[in-house]
Amino acid sequence: MTRSSTTILERARDVAPVLRSEAEGSEAARSLTPAAVGALRGTGVLSMTMSRALGGPELSPIEQIEVLEELSSADGSAGWCAMINSDGGYMTAFLDPTVAKEMYPSLDLATAVVAQPAGQAVVEPGGYRVNGRWSFASGGPHASWFFLNAIVIDHGEMQPGIGGLPRVVMVAVPAEQVTLYDTWHAAGLCATASGDVNVEEVFVPEERTFSHLEGDAIDPSPLYRWRWMFFVNLGAVPLGIARAALAEAAEIANSKVTFPTLALARDDADVQASLGRATALVGSARAYLHDTVGRVWDVLVAGSELRPELWSEYRLALTNAAHASKRAVDLAYEALGTSGIHRASILNRCHRDTTTLAQHLLTQPKTFASSGRVLLGLEPDAIGY
C-alpha cells in the first residue's frame, strides 16, 4: 500500500462519523449536504484516480476499493458519489496532459460521468456541437465537470461505430454549461442526486473529447490501459453498505427484547443463523472481488493483454458483490422484525440502498448471463468487453 493510499484511507476513516451524522440530512435533501461534500473533499478521495503525471496519487484498484468501502459503510450515498465523482483521473487519462491540467487546477474537483449514450454531438470544425439530456448524473450538484457520452452526428446522419453500433464520443462539459433537473426520487441511494442533466448548443472542442471504444488512453500507466477501468471499484459500495447493516443489526440484537420470551434478540437462534449467513455472504463476496480485481491488475501491470474470460469473471464478481450484499442486508432486516421498518433506521436505509444498487445496469441479475456467455465459449456482449 502506498503512502498516498494509506493517508486517504486514514482520512476516510476519520470522516466516517461526519458522513454518518449527515446521512439523514443528505437523504432528506436528496443530495449530499455541504458538510458531507466537504468531508469527502478533505479525504483526497476525489483525486484518487488522478495520474501521478498530473500530481495525483493514482491509487491502485484495490486501494480504491478499500477507501470506497470505508466511506460506503458510513453512508452508501456518500460512497456512491465518491466512486463516481473521483472518475476524473480515468477521464483525463485520455486527454492531453496540458488540457487536463487546465481543466483541473485542483485535483479535488468532482467529476460526473454518464457513460450511457444519450445526447448528440454534431461534428463541427474543431469539435462538436452538443445537445441532449442524460440521466443518472450522480453527484451533479457538486460536480465541476460532466463527461457525457454522446452519439456522433455528421451531415445529419449517425456515424457508424464498432460492431454496427452508432459511433459515440465522450464530451467534457463544464458545470456552468449544463442544466440539472431534480428527477432523482428513488427508493435508495437517495442522496446521490442522480438526476438528469441537459446540454443545449454547447460547443466542445475536440481536445476535450475522446472515445472509450476506439482509442487508447494517452497516459501509459497501467491504471488507464483498459477502457472500462473506471467502474472497477464499484463493488466496494454494496460491500460497505452491507458492512454497516451488519454492524447495526448486531447493535440492535444486543439490546432488543423479544416477545413473548423477553429474551434479547441475540439469544434467538434464527437471529444468530441469519447474521452468520449474512457475514459469510459479505466476506466471500469481498474475497472474490479482491481476487478478480487483483488478477486483472496483475495483467495490466505486466503489460499483457486482458483476456475476455478474466474481464468477464470480474463482472461476475462485481454482480455477485451487489447481490450477495443485498441478500446479506435482507437477512439482517428480516431477522430483526420491526426494527428496520422505519425510514430513519440505518438498517432501513441500507436495505433500500442495496436494493436500488442491485438494479444498476452493471449489476442487474441479467449480467450473470453476460458472464455466463463467455464461460460457455460464446462471444461477449457489447458491455462485456
C-alpha positions as CSV (number, residue, x, y, z in Angstrom):
1,M,0.0,0.0,0.0
2,T,1.4,3.4,-1.0
3,R,1.8,6.3,1.4
4,S,-0.9,8.2,-0.5
5,S,-3.4,5.4,-0.3
6,T,-2.7,5.0,3.5
7,T,-3.3,8.7,4.0
8,I,-6.6,8.7,2.0
9,L,-7.8,5.6,3.8
10,E,-7.0,7.0,7.2
11,R,-8.8,10.2,6.3
12,A,-11.8,8.2,5.1
13,R,-12.0,6.5,8.5
14,D,-11.6,9.9,10.2
15,V,-14.5,11.5,8.3
16,A,-16.8,8.5,8.7
17,P,-18.6,9.9,11.8
18,V,-19.3,13.1,9.8
19,L,-20.8,11.3,6.9
20,R,-22.8,9.1,9.2
21,S,-24.2,12.0,11.1
22,E,-25.0,13.9,7.9
23,A,-26.7,10.8,6.2
24,E,-30.2,11.6,7.4
25,G,-30.0,15.2,6.3
26,S,-28.4,14.2,3.0
27,E,-31.2,11.8,2.3
28,A,-33.9,14.4,3.2
29,A,-32.3,16.8,0.7
30,R,-31.8,14.0,-1.9
31,S,-28.2,15.4,-2.2
32,L,-25.2,15.3,0.0
33,T,-25.1,18.1,2.5
34,P,-22.3,20.7,2.2
35,A,-20.7,19.2,5.3
36,A,-20.7,15.7,3.7
37,V,-19.2,17.1,0.4
38,G,-16.6,19.0,2.4
39,A,-15.7,15.8,4.3
40,L,-15.3,13.9,1.1
41,R,-13.0,16.6,-0.4
42,G,-11.0,16.6,2.7
43,T,-10.1,12.9,2.4
44,G,-8.5,13.3,-1.0
45,V,-10.8,10.6,-2.4
46,L,-11.9,12.8,-5.3
47,S,-8.4,12.9,-6.7
48,M,-7.5,9.2,-6.0
49,T,-7.6,8.2,-9.7
50,M,-5.6,11.2,-10.9
51,S,-2.4,10.3,-12.7
52,R,0.9,10.8,-11.0
53,A,1.9,12.8,-14.1
54,L,-0.7,15.3,-13.0
55,G,0.4,15.3,-9.4
56,G,-2.3,12.8,-8.3
57,P,-1.9,9.7,-6.1
58,E,-3.0,7.2,-8.8
59,L,-4.3,4.6,-6.3
60,S,-4.4,1.0,-7.5
61,P,-7.9,-0.6,-7.9
62,I,-7.6,-2.5,-4.6
63,E,-6.6,0.7,-2.8
64,Q,-9.6,2.5,-4.3
65,I,-11.9,-0.3,-3.2
66,E,-10.6,-0.1,0.4
67,V,-11.3,3.6,0.6
68,L,-14.7,3.4,-1.0
69,E,-15.8,0.6,1.2
70,E,-14.9,2.6,4.3
71,L,-16.9,5.6,3.0
72,S,-19.9,3.5,2.0
73,S,-20.0,1.9,5.4
74,A,-20.6,5.4,6.8
75,D,-23.2,6.4,4.2
76,G,-24.0,4.5,1.0
77,S,-24.9,7.7,-0.9
78,A,-21.6,9.3,0.1
79,G,-19.7,6.2,-1.0
80,W,-21.5,6.1,-4.3
81,C,-20.8,9.8,-5.0
82,A,-17.2,9.3,-4.1
83,M,-17.0,6.4,-6.5
84,I,-18.4,8.4,-9.4
85,N,-17.1,11.8,-8.6
86,S,-13.5,10.5,-8.4
87,D,-13.5,9.4,-12.0
88,G,-11.6,12.5,-13.2
89,G,-8.4,10.6,-13.4
90,Y,-9.9,7.9,-15.6
91,M,-11.3,10.5,-18.0
92,T,-8.3,12.9,-18.2
93,A,-6.0,10.0,-19.0
94,F,-7.5,10.1,-22.5
95,L,-6.8,13.8,-22.8
96,D,-3.6,15.8,-23.5
97,P,-2.0,16.5,-20.1
98,T,-1.9,20.2,-20.8
99,V,-5.6,20.2,-21.3
100,A,-6.2,18.1,-18.2
101,K,-4.2,20.5,-16.1
102,E,-6.2,23.4,-17.4
103,M,-9.5,21.6,-16.6
104,Y,-8.4,20.5,-13.1
105,P,-6.4,23.3,-11.4
106,S,-7.4,21.4,-8.3
107,L,-7.3,17.7,-8.5
108,D,-10.1,17.5,-5.9
109,L,-12.7,18.9,-8.3
110,A,-15.6,16.5,-8.5
111,T,-16.4,14.8,-11.9
112,A,-19.8,13.5,-13.0
113,V,-19.8,10.8,-15.7
114,V,-22.7,9.4,-17.7
115,A,-21.4,6.5,-19.9
116,Q,-24.7,5.5,-21.4
117,P,-25.1,7.4,-24.7
118,A,-28.0,9.8,-24.8
119,G,-27.4,13.2,-26.4
120,Q,-25.9,14.1,-29.8
121,A,-22.6,15.5,-30.7
122,V,-22.8,17.2,-34.1
123,V,-19.4,17.3,-36.0
124,E,-18.2,20.9,-36.5
125,P,-14.8,22.3,-37.4
126,G,-12.5,21.8,-34.3
127,G,-15.0,19.9,-32.2
128,Y,-18.7,19.1,-31.7
129,R,-21.9,21.0,-31.1
130,V,-23.6,19.1,-28.2
131,N,-27.3,18.9,-27.4
132,G,-29.3,16.4,-25.3
133,R,-30.4,15.2,-22.0
134,W,-28.7,12.5,-19.9
135,S,-30.0,10.6,-16.9
136,F,-28.2,9.3,-13.8
137,A,-25.6,12.1,-13.4
138,S,-24.7,11.1,-9.8
139,G,-23.3,13.9,-7.7
140,G,-24.2,16.5,-10.2
141,P,-24.8,19.4,-7.8
142,H,-21.2,19.4,-6.6
143,A,-19.5,18.4,-9.9
144,S,-17.3,20.8,-11.8
145,W,-17.0,18.7,-15.0
146,F,-19.6,16.5,-16.7
147,F,-18.2,13.8,-19.0
148,L,-21.2,12.7,-21.2
149,N,-21.3,10.0,-23.8
150,A,-22.9,11.3,-27.0
151,I,-23.9,9.9,-30.4
152,V,-21.9,11.4,-33.2
153,I,-23.9,13.1,-36.0
154,D,-22.2,14.1,-39.2
155,H,-24.0,15.8,-42.0
156,G,-27.3,14.9,-40.4
157,E,-26.6,11.2,-40.0
158,M,-25.4,9.0,-37.3
159,Q,-21.8,7.9,-37.8
160,P,-21.4,4.1,-37.7
161,G,-19.2,2.8,-34.9
162,I,-17.7,-0.5,-33.8
163,G,-19.9,-3.7,-34.1
164,G,-22.6,-1.9,-36.1
165,L,-23.4,0.4,-33.2
166,P,-23.6,4.2,-33.6
167,R,-20.3,6.0,-33.0
168,V,-20.1,7.7,-29.7
169,V,-17.8,10.3,-28.2
170,M,-17.2,11.4,-24.6
171,V,-17.5,15.1,-24.3
172,A,-16.3,17.1,-21.3
173,V,-18.7,20.0,-20.4
174,P,-18.1,22.4,-17.5
175,A,-20.8,22.7,-14.8
176,E,-21.8,26.2,-15.8
177,Q,-22.9,25.0,-19.2
178,V,-25.3,22.3,-18.1
179,T,-28.7,22.4,-16.5
180,L,-29.5,20.0,-13.7
181,Y,-33.0,18.6,-13.3
182,D,-34.1,17.3,-9.9
183,T,-35.5,14.0,-11.1
184,W,-33.9,11.7,-8.5
185,H,-36.8,10.4,-6.4
186,A,-35.5,6.9,-5.8
187,A,-36.1,4.3,-3.2
188,G,-32.5,4.1,-2.2
189,L,-29.2,5.9,-2.6
190,C,-31.4,8.9,-2.2
191,A,-28.7,11.4,-1.5
192,T,-26.7,10.7,-4.7
193,A,-28.7,13.4,-6.6
194,S,-28.5,11.1,-9.7
195,G,-30.9,13.3,-11.7
196,D,-30.9,14.4,-15.3
197,V,-28.5,16.8,-17.0
198,N,-29.3,18.9,-20.0
199,V,-27.0,20.5,-22.5
200,E,-28.1,22.9,-25.2
201,E,-26.0,24.2,-28.1
202,V,-22.7,23.8,-26.3
203,F,-19.6,23.7,-28.4
204,V,-17.0,21.2,-27.0
205,P,-13.5,21.5,-28.6
206,E,-12.1,18.2,-29.9
207,E,-9.3,18.5,-27.3
208,R,-11.9,17.8,-24.6
209,T,-13.3,14.7,-26.2
210,F,-12.3,11.1,-26.7
211,S,-13.8,7.6,-27.3
212,H,-13.6,4.8,-24.9
213,L,-14.3,2.3,-27.7
214,E,-12.0,3.5,-30.4
215,G,-8.9,4.9,-28.8
216,D,-6.3,4.2,-26.1
217,A,-5.5,6.4,-23.1
218,I,-2.7,8.9,-23.7
219,D,-1.4,8.2,-20.2
220,P,0.5,4.9,-20.4
221,S,0.1,3.9,-16.7
222,P,-1.5,0.5,-16.1
223,L,-4.4,2.1,-14.3
224,Y,-5.7,3.5,-17.7
225,R,-4.7,0.7,-20.0
226,W,-8.2,-0.9,-20.0
227,R,-11.1,1.3,-21.2
228,W,-13.6,0.1,-18.6
229,M,-11.4,0.6,-15.5
230,F,-13.5,3.5,-14.3
231,F,-16.1,1.1,-12.9
232,V,-13.7,-1.5,-11.5
233,N,-14.1,-0.1,-7.9
234,L,-18.0,-0.1,-8.0
235,G,-18.2,-3.3,-5.9
236,A,-16.9,-1.5,-2.9
237,V,-20.1,0.4,-2.4
238,P,-22.5,-2.5,-1.8
239,L,-19.9,-4.3,0.4
240,G,-19.6,-1.2,2.6
241,I,-23.3,-0.7,2.9
242,A,-23.7,-4.4,3.9
243,R,-21.0,-3.9,6.5
244,A,-22.9,-1.0,8.0
245,A,-26.1,-3.1,8.1
246,L,-24.4,-6.0,9.9
247,A,-22.9,-3.6,12.5
248,E,-26.3,-2.0,13.0
249,A,-28.0,-5.4,13.3
250,A,-25.6,-6.6,15.9
251,E,-26.2,-3.4,18.0
252,I,-29.9,-3.9,17.7
253,A,-29.7,-7.6,18.6
254,N,-27.7,-6.9,21.7
255,S,-30.3,-4.5,23.1
256,K,-33.7,-5.6,21.6
257,V,-36.0,-7.6,23.9
258,T,-38.2,-10.0,22.0
259,F,-41.7,-11.3,22.9
260,P,-43.0,-13.4,24.3
261,T,-39.8,-14.8,25.7
262,L,-38.4,-11.4,27.0
263,A,-35.0,-12.6,25.9
264,L,-32.5,-10.5,24.0
265,A,-32.7,-10.9,20.2
266,R,-29.0,-12.0,20.2
267,D,-30.1,-15.2,22.0
268,D,-32.5,-16.2,19.3
269,A,-31.1,-19.0,17.1
270,D,-32.8,-17.6,14.0
271,V,-31.1,-14.2,14.5
272,Q,-27.8,-15.9,15.1
273,A,-28.1,-18.0,12.0
274,S,-29.2,-15.1,9.8
275,L,-26.3,-12.9,10.9
276,G,-23.9,-15.8,10.5
277,R,-25.1,-16.4,6.9
278,A,-25.1,-12.7,6.1
279,T,-21.5,-12.3,7.3
280,A,-20.4,-15.2,5.2
281,L,-22.1,-13.8,2.1
282,V,-20.3,-10.4,2.5
283,G,-16.9,-11.9,3.4
284,S,-16.9,-14.4,0.5
285,A,-18.1,-11.7,-2.0
286,R,-15.4,-9.4,-0.8
287,A,-12.7,-12.1,-1.2
288,Y,-13.9,-12.9,-4.7
289,L,-14.0,-9.3,-5.7
290,H,-10.5,-8.6,-4.4
291,D,-9.2,-11.8,-6.1
292,T,-10.5,-11.0,-9.5
293,V,-9.6,-7.3,-9.3
294,G,-6.1,-8.3,-8.2
295,R,-5.7,-10.7,-11.2
296,V,-6.9,-8.0,-13.6
297,W,-4.5,-5.6,-12.1
298,D,-1.6,-8.0,-12.3
299,V,-2.2,-8.5,-16.0
300,L,-2.3,-4.7,-16.6
301,V,0.8,-4.1,-14.6
302,A,2.6,-6.8,-16.6
303,G,1.6,-5.1,-19.8
304,S,-0.2,-8.2,-21.0
305,E,-3.5,-8.4,-22.9
306,L,-6.6,-8.6,-20.8
307,R,-8.5,-11.7,-21.9
308,P,-12.3,-11.6,-22.2
309,E,-12.5,-14.5,-19.8
310,L,-10.8,-12.6,-17.0
311,W,-12.8,-9.4,-17.5
312,S,-16.0,-11.4,-17.6
313,E,-15.0,-13.0,-14.3
314,Y,-14.5,-9.5,-12.8
315,R,-18.0,-8.6,-14.0
316,L,-19.3,-11.7,-12.3
317,A,-17.5,-10.8,-9.1
318,L,-19.0,-7.3,-9.3
319,T,-22.5,-8.5,-9.8
320,N,-22.1,-11.1,-7.1
321,A,-20.8,-8.4,-4.7
322,A,-24.0,-6.4,-5.3
323,H,-26.4,-9.3,-4.9
324,A,-24.6,-11.0,-2.0
325,S,-24.6,-7.7,-0.2
326,K,-28.3,-7.2,-0.9
327,R,-29.1,-10.7,0.4
328,A,-27.0,-10.2,3.5
329,V,-28.9,-7.0,4.3
330,D,-32.2,-8.8,3.6
331,L,-31.2,-11.4,6.1
332,A,-30.4,-8.9,8.8
333,Y,-33.5,-6.8,8.0
334,E,-35.8,-9.8,8.2
335,A,-34.2,-11.3,11.3
336,L,-34.9,-8.3,13.5
337,G,-38.6,-7.8,12.8
338,T,-39.9,-4.3,13.0
339,S,-36.6,-2.8,14.0
340,G,-35.8,-1.8,10.4
341,I,-39.2,-0.8,9.1
342,H,-38.9,3.0,9.9
343,R,-37.3,5.1,7.2
344,A,-34.9,6.8,9.6
345,S,-33.4,3.4,10.6
346,I,-29.9,2.7,9.4
347,L,-31.0,-0.8,8.7
348,N,-33.9,0.5,6.6
349,R,-31.6,2.8,4.6
350,C,-29.1,0.0,3.9
351,H,-32.0,-2.2,2.8
352,R,-33.2,0.4,0.3
353,D,-29.7,1.3,-0.8
354,T,-28.6,-2.2,-1.7
355,T,-31.9,-2.9,-3.4
356,T,-31.5,0.1,-5.6
357,L,-27.9,-0.5,-6.3
358,A,-28.6,-4.1,-7.5
359,Q,-30.7,-2.6,-10.3
360,H,-27.8,-0.7,-11.8
361,L,-27.0,-1.6,-15.5
362,L,-23.7,-3.3,-14.4
363,T,-25.2,-5.3,-11.5
364,Q,-28.6,-6.3,-12.7
365,P,-29.2,-10.1,-12.5
366,K,-29.0,-10.4,-16.3
367,T,-25.3,-9.6,-16.1
368,F,-24.8,-13.1,-14.7
369,A,-25.9,-14.3,-18.1
370,S,-23.4,-11.9,-19.8
371,S,-20.6,-13.6,-17.8
372,G,-22.1,-17.0,-18.5
373,R,-21.8,-16.4,-22.2
374,V,-18.1,-16.1,-22.0
375,L,-17.7,-19.0,-19.6
376,L,-19.6,-21.1,-22.2
377,G,-17.3,-20.0,-25.0
378,L,-19.7,-17.6,-26.6
379,E,-18.8,-14.0,-27.8
380,P,-19.1,-11.4,-25.0
381,D,-21.9,-8.9,-25.2
382,A,-21.3,-5.2,-26.0
383,I,-20.9,-4.2,-22.4
384,G,-19.0,-7.3,-21.5
385,Y,-15.8,-6.4,-23.4
